[in-house]
Amino acid sequence: MRTLLNAIEFLIILADGGAALRILYCLLRLMGSPDEKESYVKKILHVLIYAAFANSSLALMILTESYFL
């Protein structure tokens, strides 16, 4: 069980890193072409929602595990 939890934590770290890189990429593209501001702001918002869901799912799993053990 501990190995599975470590693997999930590693995947969450990768997801957070990927989200941060995607936000950075969108910000750089936004600086390059301010005409497409609405599109990049929408993409950044979607990445933030994705990161929130990924982190909350891990927290929910840990909470459930600690309740039943």
PQR file with spaces between the fields and no chain letter, atoms N, CA, C, O and H, PARSE charges and radii, in Angstrom:
ATOM       1  N    MET     1       0.825   -1.191    0.000 -0.4000 1.5000
ATOM       2  CA   MET     1       0.000    0.000    0.000 -0.0000 2.0000
ATOM       3  C    MET     1       0.868    1.253    0.000  0.5500 1.7000
ATOM       4  O    MET     1       0.527    2.257   -0.624 -0.5500 1.4000
ATOM       5  N    ARG     2       1.987    1.183    0.702 -0.4000 1.5000
ATOM       6  CA   ARG     2       2.863    2.351    0.771 -0.0000 2.0000
ATOM       7  C    ARG     2       3.483    2.662   -0.596  0.5500 1.7000
ATOM       8  O    ARG     2       3.664    3.829   -0.946 -0.5500 1.4000
ATOM       9  H    ARG     2       2.265    0.367    1.209  0.4000 1.0000
ATOM      10  N    THR     3       3.804    1.626   -1.361 -0.4000 1.5000
ATOM      11  CA   THR     3       4.378    1.829   -2.688 -0.0000 2.0000
ATOM      12  C    THR     3       3.384    2.515   -3.604  0.5500 1.7000
ATOM      13  O    THR     3       3.754    3.394   -4.382 -0.5500 1.4000
ATOM      14  H    THR     3       3.656    0.678   -1.077  0.4000 1.0000
ATOM      15  N    LEU     4       2.129    2.120   -3.516 -0.4000 1.5000
ATOM      16  CA   LEU     4       1.089    2.741   -4.328 -0.0000 2.0000
ATOM      17  C    LEU     4       0.905    4.195   -3.951  0.5500 1.7000
ATOM      18  O    LEU     4       0.737    5.044   -4.826 -0.5500 1.4000
ATOM      19  H    LEU     4       1.828    1.406   -2.884  0.4000 1.0000
ATOM      20  N    LEU     5       0.936    4.497   -2.665 -0.4000 1.5000
ATOM      21  CA   LEU     5       0.797    5.879   -2.212 -0.0000 2.0000
ATOM      22  C    LEU     5       1.982    6.717   -2.684  0.5500 1.7000
ATOM      23  O    LEU     5       1.802    7.868   -3.082 -0.5500 1.4000
ATOM      24  H    LEU     5       1.073    3.807   -1.954  0.4000 1.0000
ATOM      25  N    ASN     6       3.178    6.161   -2.646 -0.4000 1.5000
ATOM      26  CA   ASN     6       4.354    6.882   -3.151 -0.0000 2.0000
ATOM      27  C    ASN     6       4.235    7.142   -4.646  0.5500 1.7000
ATOM      28  O    ASN     6       4.609    8.216   -5.115 -0.5500 1.4000
ATOM      29  H    ASN     6       3.324    5.226   -2.322  0.4000 1.0000
ATOM      30  N    ALA     7       3.727    6.184   -5.392 -0.4000 1.5000
ATOM      31  CA   ALA     7       3.551    6.360   -6.832 -0.0000 2.0000
ATOM      32  C    ALA     7       2.524    7.462   -7.123  0.5500 1.7000
ATOM      33  O    ALA     7       2.716    8.277   -8.026 -0.5500 1.4000
ATOM      34  H    ALA     7       3.423    5.311   -5.011  0.4000 1.0000
ATOM      35  N    ILE     8       1.447    7.476   -6.356 -0.4000 1.5000
ATOM      36  CA   ILE     8       0.424    8.506   -6.549 -0.0000 2.0000
ATOM      37  C    ILE     8       0.967    9.884   -6.200  0.5500 1.7000
ATOM      38  O    ILE     8       0.690   10.856   -6.903 -0.5500 1.4000
ATOM      39  H    ILE     8       1.292    6.815   -5.622  0.4000 1.0000
ATOM      40  N    GLU     9       1.739    9.975   -5.121 -0.4000 1.5000
ATOM      41  CA   GLU     9       2.344   11.258   -4.755 -0.0000 2.0000
ATOM      42  C    GLU     9       3.304   11.742   -5.840  0.5500 1.7000
ATOM      43  O    GLU     9       3.369   12.937   -6.131 -0.5500 1.4000
ATOM      44  H    GLU     9       1.964    9.185   -4.550  0.4000 1.0000
ATOM      45  N    PHE    10       4.042   10.817   -6.433 -0.4000 1.5000
ATOM      46  CA   PHE    10       4.943   11.179   -7.527 -0.0000 2.0000
ATOM      47  C    PHE    10       4.161   11.701   -8.725  0.5500 1.7000
ATOM      48  O    PHE    10       4.574   12.674   -9.356 -0.5500 1.4000
ATOM      49  H    PHE    10       3.989    9.846   -6.197  0.4000 1.0000
ATOM      50  N    LEU    11       3.043   11.071   -9.044 -0.4000 1.5000
ATOM      51  CA   LEU    11       2.222   11.528  -10.162 -0.0000 2.0000
ATOM      52  C    LEU    11       1.609   12.900   -9.890  0.5500 1.7000
ATOM      53  O    LEU    11       1.461   13.706  -10.808 -0.5500 1.4000
ATOM      54  H    LEU    11       2.707   10.281   -8.532  0.4000 1.0000
ATOM      55  N    ILE    12       1.255   13.166   -8.643 -0.4000 1.5000
ATOM      56  CA   ILE    12       0.722   14.488   -8.289 -0.0000 2.0000
ATOM      57  C    ILE    12       1.808   15.549   -8.442  0.5500 1.7000
ATOM      58  O    ILE    12       1.536   16.656   -8.907 -0.5500 1.4000
ATOM      59  H    ILE    12       1.375   12.511   -7.897  0.4000 1.0000
ATOM      60  N    ILE    13       3.036   15.214   -8.054 -0.4000 1.5000
ATOM      61  CA   ILE    13       4.143   16.159   -8.228 -0.0000 2.0000
ATOM      62  C    ILE    13       4.372   16.435   -9.710  0.5500 1.7000
ATOM      63  O    ILE    13       4.605   17.579  -10.100 -0.5500 1.4000
ATOM      64  H    ILE    13       3.258   14.315   -7.677  0.4000 1.0000
ATOM      65  N    LEU    14       4.307   15.398  -10.532 -0.4000 1.5000
ATOM      66  CA   LEU    14       4.439   15.594  -11.973 -0.0000 2.0000
ATOM      67  C    LEU    14       3.300   16.443  -12.530  0.5500 1.7000
ATOM      68  O    LEU    14       3.521   17.295  -13.391 -0.5500 1.4000
ATOM      69  H    LEU    14       4.118   14.468  -10.215  0.4000 1.0000
ATOM      70  N    ALA    15       2.090   16.213  -12.045 -0.4000 1.5000
ATOM      71  CA   ALA    15       0.939   16.994  -12.514 -0.0000 2.0000
ATOM      72  C    ALA    15       1.089   18.468  -12.129  0.5500 1.7000
ATOM      73  O    ALA    15       0.788   19.354  -12.929 -0.5500 1.4000
ATOM      74  H    ALA    15       1.910   15.521  -11.346  0.4000 1.0000
ATOM      75  N    ASP    16       1.556   18.730  -10.901 -0.4000 1.5000
ATOM      76  CA   ASP    16       1.764   20.116  -10.474 -0.0000 2.0000
ATOM      77  C    ASP    16       2.868   20.783  -11.278  0.5500 1.7000
ATOM      78  O    ASP    16       2.751   21.947  -11.661 -0.5500 1.4000
ATOM      79  H    ASP    16       1.801   18.010  -10.251  0.4000 1.0000
ATOM      80  N    GLY    17       3.938   20.043  -11.532 -0.4000 1.5000
ATOM      81  CA   GLY    17       5.022   20.593  -12.348 -0.0000 2.0000
ATOM      82  C    GLY    17       4.568   20.885  -13.768  0.5500 1.7000
ATOM      83  O    GLY    17       4.914   21.920  -14.339 -0.5500 1.4000
ATOM      84  H    GLY    17       4.033   19.098  -11.221  0.4000 1.0000
ATOM      85  N    GLY    18       3.797   19.974  -14.335 -0.4000 1.5000
ATOM      86  CA   GLY    18       3.269   20.188  -15.681 -0.0000 2.0000
ATOM      87  C    GLY    18       2.316   21.370  -15.734  0.5500 1.7000
ATOM      88  O    GLY    18       2.321   22.138  -16.697 -0.5500 1.4000
ATOM      89  H    GLY    18       3.515   19.134  -13.872  0.4000 1.0000
ATOM      90  N    ALA    19       1.501   21.515  -14.700 -0.4000 1.5000
ATOM      91  CA   ALA    19       0.579   22.654  -14.649 -0.0000 2.0000
ATOM      92  C    ALA    19       1.347   23.967  -14.552  0.5500 1.7000
ATOM      93  O    ALA    19       0.992   24.948  -15.204 -0.5500 1.4000
ATOM      94  H    ALA    19       1.498   20.892  -13.918  0.4000 1.0000
ATOM      95  N    ALA    20       2.388   23.984  -13.746 -0.4000 1.5000
ATOM      96  CA   ALA    20       3.193   25.202  -13.620 -0.0000 2.0000
ATOM      97  C    ALA    20       3.880   25.553  -14.936  0.5500 1.7000
ATOM      98  O    ALA    20       3.933   26.721  -15.322 -0.5500 1.4000
ATOM      99  H    ALA    20       2.676   23.186  -13.216  0.4000 1.0000
ATOM     100  N    LEU    21       4.401   24.549  -15.617 -0.4000 1.5000
ATOM     101  CA   LEU    21       5.037   24.811  -16.916 -0.0000 2.0000
ATOM     102  C    LEU    21       4.025   25.280  -17.949  0.5500 1.7000
ATOM     103  O    LEU    21       4.334   26.150  -18.763 -0.5500 1.4000
ATOM     104  H    LEU    21       4.358   23.601  -15.303  0.4000 1.0000
ATOM     105  N    ARG    22       2.819   24.718  -17.929 -0.4000 1.5000
ATOM     106  CA   ARG    22       1.777   25.128  -18.873 -0.0000 2.0000
ATOM     107  C    ARG    22       1.363   26.569  -18.611  0.5500 1.7000
ATOM     108  O    ARG    22       1.150   27.329  -19.556 -0.5500 1.4000
ATOM     109  H    ARG    22       2.568   24.011  -17.267  0.4000 1.0000
ATOM     110  N    ILE    23       1.247   26.958  -17.346 -0.4000 1.5000
ATOM     111  CA   ILE    23       0.892   28.337  -17.017 -0.0000 2.0000
ATOM     112  C    ILE    23       1.998   29.279  -17.467  0.5500 1.7000
ATOM     113  O    ILE    23       1.722   30.344  -18.020 -0.5500 1.4000
ATOM     114  H    ILE    23       1.420   26.341  -16.579  0.4000 1.0000
ATOM     115  N    LEU    24       3.241   28.897  -17.234 -0.4000 1.5000
ATOM     116  CA   LEU    24       4.364   29.719  -17.676 -0.0000 2.0000
ATOM     117  C    LEU    24       4.369   29.871  -19.190  0.5500 1.7000
ATOM     118  O    LEU    24       4.608   30.962  -19.708 -0.5500 1.4000
ATOM     119  H    LEU    24       3.466   28.033  -16.785  0.4000 1.0000
ATOM     120  N    TYR    25       4.105   28.774  -19.902 -0.4000 1.5000
ATOM     121  CA   TYR    25       4.048   28.812  -21.362 -0.0000 2.0000
ATOM     122  C    TYR    25       2.937   29.749  -21.835  0.5500 1.7000
ATOM     123  O    TYR    25       3.139   30.552  -22.746 -0.5500 1.4000
ATOM     124  H    TYR    25       3.911   27.888  -19.481  0.4000 1.0000
ATOM     125  N    CYS    26       1.763   29.640  -21.209 -0.4000 1.5000
ATOM     126  CA   CYS    26       0.652   30.508  -21.602 -0.0000 2.0000
ATOM     127  C    CYS    26       0.952   31.974  -21.315  0.5500 1.7000
ATOM     128  O    CYS    26       0.584   32.849  -22.099 -0.5500 1.4000
ATOM     129  H    CYS    26       1.599   28.988  -20.469  0.4000 1.0000
ATOM     130  N    LEU    27       1.620   32.245  -20.195 -0.4000 1.5000
ATOM     131  CA   LEU    27       1.990   33.631  -19.893 -0.0000 2.0000
ATOM     132  C    LEU    27       2.993   34.176  -20.895  0.5500 1.7000
ATOM     133  O    LEU    27       2.898   35.335  -21.299 -0.5500 1.4000
ATOM     134  H    LEU    27       1.920   31.534  -19.559  0.4000 1.0000
ATOM     135  N    LEU    28       3.948   33.355  -21.298 -0.4000 1.5000
ATOM     136  CA   LEU    28       4.917   33.805  -22.312 -0.0000 2.0000
ATOM     137  C    LEU    28       4.241   34.042  -23.654  0.5500 1.7000
ATOM     138  O    LEU    28       4.551   35.018  -24.338 -0.5500 1.4000
ATOM     139  H    LEU    28       4.025   32.414  -20.970  0.4000 1.0000
ATOM     140  N    ARG    29       3.326   33.165  -24.037 -0.4000 1.5000
ATOM     141  CA   ARG    29       2.593   33.352  -25.291 -0.0000 2.0000
ATOM     142  C    ARG    29       1.694   34.582  -25.210  0.5500 1.7000
ATOM     143  O    ARG    29       1.497   35.278  -26.206 -0.5500 1.4000
ATOM     144  H    ARG    29       3.075   32.373  -23.481  0.4000 1.0000
ATOM     145  N    LEU    30       1.157   34.847  -24.038 -0.4000 1.5000
ATOM     146  CA   LEU    30       0.304   36.012  -23.841 -0.0000 2.0000
ATOM     147  C    LEU    30       1.104   37.301  -24.002  0.5500 1.7000
ATOM     148  O    LEU    30       0.607   38.281  -24.557 -0.5500 1.4000
ATOM     149  H    LEU    30       1.316   34.281  -23.229  0.4000 1.0000
ATOM     150  N    MET    31       2.349   37.297  -23.513 -0.4000 1.5000
ATOM     151  CA   MET    31       3.198   38.478  -23.683 -0.0000 2.0000
ATOM     152  C    MET    31       3.551   38.690  -25.151  0.5500 1.7000
ATOM     153  O    MET    31       3.748   39.824  -25.588 -0.5500 1.4000
ATOM     154  H    MET    31       2.753   36.501  -23.062  0.4000 1.0000
ATOM     155  N    GLY    32       3.632   37.599  -25.910 -0.4000 1.5000
ATOM     156  CA   GLY    32       3.981   37.695  -27.320 -0.0000 2.0000
ATOM     157  C    GLY    32       2.841   38.166  -28.198  0.5500 1.7000
ATOM     158  O    GLY    32       3.063   38.870  -29.183 -0.5500 1.4000
ATOM     159  H    GLY    32       3.472   36.678  -25.554  0.4000 1.0000
ATOM     160  N    SER    33       1.621   37.783  -27.851 -0.4000 1.5000
ATOM     161  CA   SER    33       0.466   38.187  -28.663 -0.0000 2.0000
ATOM     162  C    SER    33      -0.689   38.584  -27.745  0.5500 1.7000
ATOM     163  O    SER    33      -1.521   37.746  -27.396 -0.5500 1.4000
ATOM     164  H    SER    33       1.440   37.210  -27.052  0.4000 1.0000
ATOM     165  N    PRO    34      -0.742   39.847  -27.358 -0.5600 1.5000
ATOM     166  CA   PRO    34      -1.786   40.294  -26.435  0.2800 2.0000
ATOM     167  C    PRO    34      -3.188   40.259  -27.053  0.5500 1.7000
ATOM     168  O    PRO    34      -4.178   40.389  -26.332 -0.5500 1.4000
ATOM     169  N    ASP    35      -3.286   40.087  -28.376 -0.4000 1.5000
ATOM     170  CA   ASP    35      -4.600   40.033  -29.011 -0.0000 2.0000
ATOM     171  C    ASP    35      -5.377   38.778  -28.615  0.5500 1.7000
ATOM     172  O    ASP    35      -6.607   38.777  -28.654 -0.5500 1.4000
ATOM     173  H    ASP    35      -2.482   39.981  -28.961  0.4000 1.0000
ATOM     174  N    GLU    36      -4.679   37.722  -28.239 -0.4000 1.5000
ATOM     175  CA   GLU    36      -5.319   36.469  -27.875 -0.0000 2.0000
ATOM     176  C    GLU    36      -5.428   36.298  -26.353  0.5500 1.7000
ATOM     177  O    GLU    36      -5.350   35.185  -25.834 -0.5500 1.4000
ATOM     178  H    GLU    36      -3.680   37.723  -28.207  0.4000 1.0000
ATOM     179  N    LYS    37      -5.605   37.404  -25.666 -0.4000 1.5000
ATOM     180  CA   LYS    37      -5.614   37.390  -24.202 -0.0000 2.0000
ATOM     181  C    LYS    37      -6.708   36.489  -23.639  0.5500 1.7000
ATOM     182  O    LYS    37      -6.452   35.709  -22.722 -0.5500 1.4000
ATOM     183  H    LYS    37      -5.668   38.308  -26.088  0.4000 1.0000
ATOM     184  N    GLU    38      -7.916   36.583  -24.172 -0.4000 1.5000
ATOM     185  CA   GLU    38      -9.037   35.803  -23.637 -0.0000 2.0000
ATOM     186  C    GLU    38      -8.764   34.306  -23.731  0.5500 1.7000
ATOM     187  O    GLU    38      -9.097   33.554  -22.815 -0.5500 1.4000
ATOM     188  H    GLU    38      -8.125   37.217  -24.917  0.4000 1.0000
ATOM     189  N    SER    39      -8.168   33.879  -24.820 -0.4000 1.5000
ATOM     190  CA   SER    39      -7.882   32.454  -25.022 -0.0000 2.0000
ATOM     191  C    SER    39      -6.879   31.937  -24.002  0.5500 1.7000
ATOM     192  O    SER    39      -7.067   30.864  -23.429 -0.5500 1.4000
ATOM     193  H    SER    39      -7.897   34.489  -25.564  0.4000 1.0000
ATOM     194  N    TYR    40      -5.819   32.697  -23.777 -0.4000 1.5000
ATOM     195  CA   TYR    40      -4.793   32.238  -22.843 -0.0000 2.0000
ATOM     196  C    TYR    40      -5.248   32.328  -21.392  0.5500 1.7000
ATOM     197  O    TYR    40      -4.862   31.490  -20.577 -0.5500 1.4000
ATOM     198  H    TYR    40      -5.667   33.569  -24.242  0.4000 1.0000
ATOM     199  N    VAL    41      -6.048   33.309  -21.060 -0.4000 1.5000
ATOM     200  CA   VAL    41      -6.587   33.396  -19.702 -0.0000 2.0000
ATOM     201  C    VAL    41      -7.503   32.205  -19.441  0.5500 1.7000
ATOM     202  O    VAL    41      -7.496   31.648  -18.344 -0.5500 1.4000
ATOM     203  H    VAL    41      -6.362   33.989  -21.723  0.4000 1.0000
ATOM     204  N    LYS    42      -8.290   31.812  -20.437 -0.4000 1.5000
ATOM     205  CA   LYS    42      -9.167   30.655  -20.304 -0.0000 2.0000
ATOM     206  C    LYS    42      -8.354   29.373  -20.132  0.5500 1.7000
ATOM     207  O    LYS    42      -8.714   28.512  -19.328 -0.5500 1.4000
ATOM     208  H    LYS    42      -8.296   32.265  -21.329  0.4000 1.0000
ATOM     209  N    LYS    43      -7.261   29.243  -20.883 -0.4000 1.5000
ATOM     210  CA   LYS    43      -6.402   28.066  -20.754 -0.0000 2.0000
ATOM     211  C    LYS    43      -5.751   28.003  -19.375  0.5500 1.7000
ATOM     212  O    LYS    43      -5.654   26.926  -18.788 -0.5500 1.4000
ATOM     213  H    LYS    43      -6.969   29.942  -21.536  0.4000 1.0000
ATOM     214  N    ILE    44      -5.307   29.140  -18.856 -0.4000 1.5000
ATOM     215  CA   ILE    44      -4.703   29.193  -17.522 -0.0000 2.0000
ATOM     216  C    ILE    44      -5.725   28.809  -16.463  0.5500 1.7000
ATOM     217  O    ILE    44      -5.397   28.089  -15.520 -0.5500 1.4000
ATOM     218  H    ILE    44      -5.386   30.015  -19.333  0.4000 1.0000
ATOM     219  N    LEU    45      -6.960   29.279  -16.605 -0.4000 1.5000
ATOM     220  CA   LEU    45      -8.012   28.935  -15.660 -0.0000 2.0000
ATOM     221  C    LEU    45      -8.285   27.436  -15.665  0.5500 1.7000
ATOM     222  O    LEU    45      -8.478   26.839  -14.606 -0.5500 1.4000
ATOM     223  H    LEU    45      -7.227   29.864  -17.371  0.4000 1.0000
ATOM     224  N    HIS    46      -8.302   26.829  -16.839 -0.4000 1.5000
ATOM     225  CA   HIS    46      -8.530   25.383  -16.924 -0.0000 2.0000
ATOM     226  C    HIS    46      -7.389   24.600  -16.276  0.5500 1.7000
ATOM     227  O    HIS    46      -7.629   23.578  -15.633 -0.5500 1.4000
ATOM     228  H    HIS    46      -8.146   27.315  -17.699  0.4000 1.0000
ATOM     229  N    VAL    47      -6.169   25.064  -16.439 -0.4000 1.5000
ATOM     230  CA   VAL    47      -5.027   24.388  -15.814 -0.0000 2.0000
ATOM     231  C    VAL    47      -5.117   24.496  -14.291  0.5500 1.7000
ATOM     232  O    VAL    47      -4.814   23.534  -13.585 -0.5500 1.4000
ATOM     233  H    VAL    47      -5.975   25.894  -16.962  0.4000 1.0000
ATOM     234  N    LEU    48      -5.526   25.646  -13.784 -0.4000 1.5000
ATOM     235  CA   LEU    48      -5.668   25.817  -12.335 -0.0000 2.0000
ATOM     236  C    LEU    48      -6.765   24.911  -11.776  0.5500 1.7000
ATOM     237  O    LEU    48      -6.613   24.349  -10.692 -0.5500 1.4000
ATOM     238  H    LEU    48      -5.772   26.428  -14.357  0.4000 1.0000
ATOM     239  N    ILE    49      -7.864   24.769  -12.507 -0.4000 1.5000
ATOM     240  CA   ILE    49      -8.939   23.869  -12.073 -0.0000 2.0000
ATOM     241  C    ILE    49      -8.440   22.428  -12.062  0.5500 1.7000
ATOM     242  O    ILE    49      -8.723   21.677  -11.129 -0.5500 1.4000
ATOM     243  H    ILE    49      -7.988   25.225  -13.388  0.4000 1.0000
ATOM     244  N    TYR    50      -7.700   22.045  -13.099 -0.4000 1.5000
ATOM     245  CA   TYR    50      -7.137   20.692  -13.165 -0.0000 2.0000
ATOM     246  C    TYR    50      -6.215   20.425  -11.982  0.5500 1.7000
ATOM     247  O    TYR    50      -6.294   19.363  -11.364 -0.5500 1.4000
ATOM     248  H    TYR    50      -7.470   22.656  -13.857  0.4000 1.0000
ATOM     249  N    ALA    51      -5.342   21.378  -11.659 -0.4000 1.5000
ATOM     250  CA   ALA    51      -4.410   21.191  -10.546 -0.0000 2.0000
ATOM     251  C    ALA    51      -5.159   21.088   -9.214  0.5500 1.7000
ATOM     252  O    ALA    51      -4.773   20.308   -8.343 -0.5500 1.4000
ATOM     253  H    ALA    51      -5.278   22.240  -12.161  0.4000 1.0000
ATOM     254  N    ALA    52      -6.214   21.864   -9.058 -0.4000 1.5000
ATOM     255  CA   ALA    52      -7.002   21.801   -7.824 -0.0000 2.0000
ATOM     256  C    ALA    52      -7.668   20.433   -7.677  0.5500 1.7000
ATOM     257  O    ALA    52      -7.676   19.864   -6.585 -0.5500 1.4000
ATOM     258  H    ALA    52      -6.527   22.497   -9.765  0.4000 1.0000
ATOM     259  N    PHE    53      -8.223   19.902   -8.762 -0.4000 1.5000
ATOM     260  CA   PHE    53      -8.842   18.581   -8.705 -0.0000 2.0000
ATOM     261  C    PHE    53      -7.817   17.489   -8.422  0.5500 1.7000
ATOM     262  O    PHE    53      -8.091   16.566   -7.656 -0.5500 1.4000
ATOM     263  H    PHE    53      -8.217   20.364   -9.649  0.4000 1.0000
ATOM     264  N    ALA    54      -6.661   17.587   -9.023 -0.4000 1.5000
ATOM     265  CA   ALA    54      -5.633   16.566   -8.813 -0.0000 2.0000
ATOM     266  C    ALA    54      -5.177   16.548   -7.356  0.5500 1.7000
ATOM     267  O    ALA    54      -5.029   15.480   -6.763 -0.5500 1.4000
ATOM     268  H    ALA    54      -6.439   18.338   -9.646  0.4000 1.0000
ATOM     269  N    ASN    55      -4.958   17.709   -6.789 -0.4000 1.5000
ATOM     270  CA   ASN    55      -4.496   17.780   -5.400 -0.0000 2.0000
ATOM     271  C    ASN    55      -5.596   17.418   -4.411  0.5500 1.7000
ATOM     272  O    ASN    55      -5.322   16.793   -3.387 -0.5500 1.4000
ATOM     273  H    ASN    55      -5.078   18.577   -7.271  0.4000 1.0000
ATOM     274  N    SER    56      -6.829   17.798   -4.702 -0.4000 1.5000
ATOM     275  CA   SER    56      -7.908   17.467   -3.774 -0.0000 2.0000
ATOM     276  C    SER    56      -8.229   15.972   -3.808  0.5500 1.7000
ATOM     277  O    SER    56      -8.661   15.412   -2.801 -0.5500 1.4000
ATOM     278  H    SER    56      -7.051   18.306   -5.534  0.4000 1.0000
ATOM     279  N    SER    57      -8.024   15.329   -4.941 -0.4000 1.5000
ATOM     280  CA   SER    57      -8.264   13.883   -4.982 -0.0000 2.0000
ATOM     281  C    SER    57      -7.243   13.144   -4.121  0.5500 1.7000
ATOM     282  O    SER    57      -7.595   12.166   -3.461 -0.5500 1.4000
ATOM     283  H    SER    57      -7.673   15.784   -5.760  0.4000 1.0000
ATOM     284  N    LEU    58      -6.001   13.585   -4.113 -0.4000 1.5000
ATOM     285  CA   LEU    58      -4.992   12.977   -3.251 -0.0000 2.0000
ATOM     286  C    LEU    58      -5.334   13.212   -1.777  0.5500 1.7000
ATOM     287  O    LEU    58      -5.216   12.303   -0.956 -0.5500 1.4000
ATOM     288  H    LEU    58      -5.715   14.379   -4.649  0.4000 1.0000
ATOM     289  N    ALA    59      -5.752   14.424   -1.451 -0.4000 1.5000
ATOM     290  CA   ALA    59      -6.109   14.726   -0.066 -0.0000 2.0000
ATOM     291  C    ALA    59      -7.305   13.892    0.381  0.5500 1.7000
ATOM     292  O    ALA    59      -7.341   13.425    1.520 -0.5500 1.4000
ATOM     293  H    ALA    59      -5.847   15.163   -2.118  0.4000 1.0000
ATOM     294  N    LEU    60      -8.267   13.705   -0.485 -0.4000 1.5000
ATOM     295  CA   LEU    60      -9.431   12.894   -0.149 -0.0000 2.0000
ATOM     296  C    LEU    60      -9.045   11.432    0.063  0.5500 1.7000
ATOM     297  O    LEU    60      -9.581   10.773    0.954 -0.5500 1.4000
ATOM     298  H    LEU    60      -8.237   14.084   -1.410  0.4000 1.0000
ATOM     299  N    MET    61      -8.127   10.927   -0.741 -0.4000 1.5000
ATOM     300  CA   MET    61      -7.680    9.554   -0.575 -0.0000 2.0000
ATOM     301  C    MET    61      -6.953    9.367    0.767  0.5500 1.7000
ATOM     302  O    MET    61      -7.190    8.386    1.471 -0.5500 1.4000
ATOM     303  H    MET    61      -7.692   11.463   -1.465  0.4000 1.0000
ATOM     304  N    ILE    62      -6.079   10.301    1.111 -0.4000 1.5000
ATOM     305  CA   ILE    62      -5.347   10.220    2.374 -0.0000 2.0000
ATOM     306  C    ILE    62      -6.303   10.344    3.560  0.5500 1.7000
ATOM     307  O    ILE    62      -6.145    9.645    4.561 -0.5500 1.4000
ATOM     308  H    ILE    62      -5.887   11.098    0.539  0.4000 1.0000
ATOM     309  N    LEU    63      -7.289   11.228    3.452 -0.4000 1.5000
ATOM     310  CA   LEU    63      -8.269   11.392    4.521 -0.0000 2.0000
ATOM     311  C    LEU    63      -9.084   10.108    4.712  0.5500 1.7000
ATOM     312  O    LEU    63      -9.314    9.675    5.842 -0.5500 1.4000
ATOM     313  H    LEU    63      -7.418   11.796    2.639  0.4000 1.0000
ATOM     314  N    THR    64      -9.508    9.518    3.629 -0.4000 1.5000
ATOM     315  CA   THR    64     -10.279    8.282    3.723 -0.0000 2.0000
ATOM     316  C    THR    64      -9.442    7.149    4.310  0.5500 1.7000
ATOM     317  O    THR    64      -9.927    6.367    5.127 -0.5500 1.4000
ATOM     318  H    THR    64      -9.321    9.869    2.712  0.4000 1.0000
ATOM     319  N    GLU    65      -8.190    7.070    3.889 -0.4000 1.5000
ATOM     320  CA   GLU    65      -7.308    6.019    4.405 -0.0000 2.0000
ATOM     321  C    GLU    65      -7.080    6.200    5.903  0.5500 1.7000
ATOM     322  O    GLU    65      -7.107    5.224    6.652 -0.5500 1.4000
ATOM     323  H    GLU    65      -7.796    7.706    3.225  0.4000 1.0000
ATOM     324  N    SER    66      -6.861    7.417    6.343 -0.4000 1.5000
ATOM     325  CA   SER    66      -6.596    7.643    7.770 -0.0000 2.0000
ATOM     326  C    SER    66      -7.858    7.411    8.613  0.5500 1.7000
ATOM     327  O    SER    66      -7.747    7.059    9.787 -0.5500 1.4000
ATOM     328  H    SER    66      -6.839    8.211    5.735  0.4000 1.0000
ATOM     329  N    TYR    67      -9.022    7.594    8.055 -0.4000 1.5000
ATOM     330  CA   TYR    67     -10.258    7.379    8.793 -0.0000 2.0000
ATOM     331  C    TYR    67     -10.499    5.897    9.039  0.5500 1.7000
ATOM     332  O    TYR    67     -10.917    5.512   10.131 -0.5500 1.4000
ATOM     333  H    TYR    67      -9.112    7.880    7.101  0.4000 1.0000
ATOM     334  N    PHE    68     -10.243    5.070    8.050 -0.4000 1.5000
ATOM     335  CA   PHE    68     -10.538    3.652    8.167 -0.0000 2.0000
ATOM     336  C    PHE    68      -9.395    2.822    8.757  0.5500 1.7000
ATOM     337  O    PHE    68      -9.608    1.656    9.090 -0.5500 1.4000
ATOM     338  H    PHE    68      -9.903    5.383    7.163  0.4000 1.0000
ATOM     339  N    LEU    69      -8.213    3.374    8.896 -0.4000 1.5000
ATOM     340  CA   LEU    69      -7.110    2.622    9.480 -0.0000 2.0000
ATOM     341  C    LEU    69      -6.851    2.993   10.903  0.5500 1.7000
ATOM     342  O    LEU    69      -5.947    2.440   11.530 -0.5500 1.4000
ATOM     343  H    LEU    69      -8.040    4.322    8.626  0.4000 1.0000
